[in-house]
Amino acid sequence: MNIYVIKSSPHKYSSSGLLADEFIKGTKENGHSVEVFDAGHKKIEPCSACDYCLENGSCFKKDDMKEAEKGILESDMVVFVTPLYCFGVSAQLKLVWDRFYSFAQKIMDKKIKTVFICAGGDDVDWAFEAIELHYKTFARYIHFEDCGIILAKGCGTTELTKNSKYMQDAYELGKSL
């Protein structure tokens, strides 16, 4: 299986990135190929809602989203990785999701599998309710087949994350594919 991992933390060494790395480790042990797109460090402009893409078949913007679109469309699975920011996804992941507008039908036709991984410092369930609902709603709209969600509570630092059960959860989810 071709797996495309979209990391979205603005921190190079992040809790969500650690979890992504464990997930990747598990998938590679099963022989899957993995490509990583680091949206936290790419140039991605916001969607202008201009509908140029509807009239011309693709977005006119010349940024790193072209790389992400190609990676997504060549994949069997996309893994979304984000820190919990104000009870939602990072701004970097939101930019990517908004830009799906320009190639949404192509994604819908493919029936891509997805995984969602989120790390946050809060350790109460309600802090992750909105982000989980946002992901599930987005997945439903775009016809993704959800294959797993990891909501890593109490993982506000890399040290807390390293010592959490979520490292093993991420590895096992990757290994289970």
N, C-alpha and C positions, 0 to 999 in steps of 0.2 A: 504494500500500500504506500502511496506517496502522501506524506503528511507535511502540511505547511503550517508552521508555528508562527503566530503573530504576537510578539512581545510588545508591551506598550508602556513600560515604566520609563520615566525620564532618567532613572538612576541605572548606571551600567551594572552595578552589583546590587540587586534588589531581592526582596523576599519573593515576589512573584517570579522573578527570573530563576531563582533557585528551584522553585517548584517546577518550572518549565524544563529546566535541565534534568531533573529527576524523571519527569515524564518522558523526555526524549531518550534518556538512558534505557528505560524500560522498552520503548518502541524499537530502538535499534537492536536490542538483544533478541527481538523477534524477527529481525531482518527487514524491517520497514525502512524506507528512505525518508529522511527528514531534511527540510530546508527551513531556515529561520529568517524571518523578516522583522527587524527591530524598528517598529514604528516610533518608538521613543526617541530615535536618533536619525530619523529620515525626514526629508522635506515633503510634507503633505499639506496641501492647501485645503481650506474648507470648501465644501460644495457651495456653489453660487446659486443653485436652484434656477439656473438660466434655461434649462431644458435643451441646451446645445446637443447633449448626448442623445436625446430622443430624436432629434432631427438629423443627426449626422453619424450616429452609431457608436460614438465614444466621446469621452470627456476631452475638452480642448486643453486642459491644463497640462503643463509639461513639468511634472514632478515625480517623486518616487512612487506614486500610486500606480503608475503603469507597471512597475516591477511587481507590486503586490497583486494587481489584477491578473497578470500572467501566472504568478505562482498559485493563486487561488484556483484559477480555471484549469490548471494542470494537475491539481491535487484531488485525492480521494477524500481527504479529511483536512479540515482547518481547525487549529487549536488557538483559541483566543485567550491571551494571558494579560491580566491587568491588576494593578493595585486597586484597592478600594479607595476612591476619592469622593468625599462628600456623598457617600452612599450610592455612588455610581461608578461607571468605568472611567478610566483616565481620559483626559482630553485627547490624547494621542490615539487611543483606540476609537473614540467617538468620531474623530476625523475620518478614520478608515471606514467605519460603518456607514457614515453619511455618504461617502463616495461610492459605496456599493450601488447607489441609485443608477449610476451610468452603465452598469453591467449586471443588474439584478436578474433580468430574464435569463441570461446565460447561466447564472448560478442556479436559478430555480430549475432549469432544464437538466442540470447535472445531478441533482439530489446528493449534494455533498454531505458527508458526515462531519460532526463538530464535537469539540470538547471545550469546556469553559473552565478556566483556572483563575481564581481571584485570591489575593492575599491582603489582609487588612489588620490593623492593630486592635480593632474592637473585638471583644470576645463574647458579645451577645448576639443571639440569632437574629433579632430584629434589624440589626445594623446591615445585614446582607439581604434582606427581603427585597428591597427595591432593585438591586443590581441583578439578583437572580431572576426576577420578573422581567426586567429589561432584556436580559439575554434570551429567556424563553420566548418572549414576544417577538424579538428580532428573528430568532431561529424559526419560529412558526411562520412568520411572514415570508422569509426567504427560502422556505422549504428545506431547511437543514434537518438532518437526522441527528438529534442529540445523542451522544454516546457517553456522556458523563460530565459531572460538574464537581469541582472541588472549591469549596468556600473555606479558605484557611483563616479561621478566627484566631485572634491573639497573636498574629504574626506581623507585628509592626516593625520589627528589626530583623536583620538577617540572622542574628544569633538566636532569637526566639524561633524563627522559622526552622533553622538547622536542627533544633532540639524538639521540634513538634512532630506529631504523628502524621502531619500532612506531607512530609517528605516521602514517607513510605506509601502513603495513599497515592501520591502523584506517580511514583515509580510503578506501583501495582496497576494503576489505571493504564499506563503506557504498556506495561507488560501484557495486559489482558487483551490487547487488540490483535 
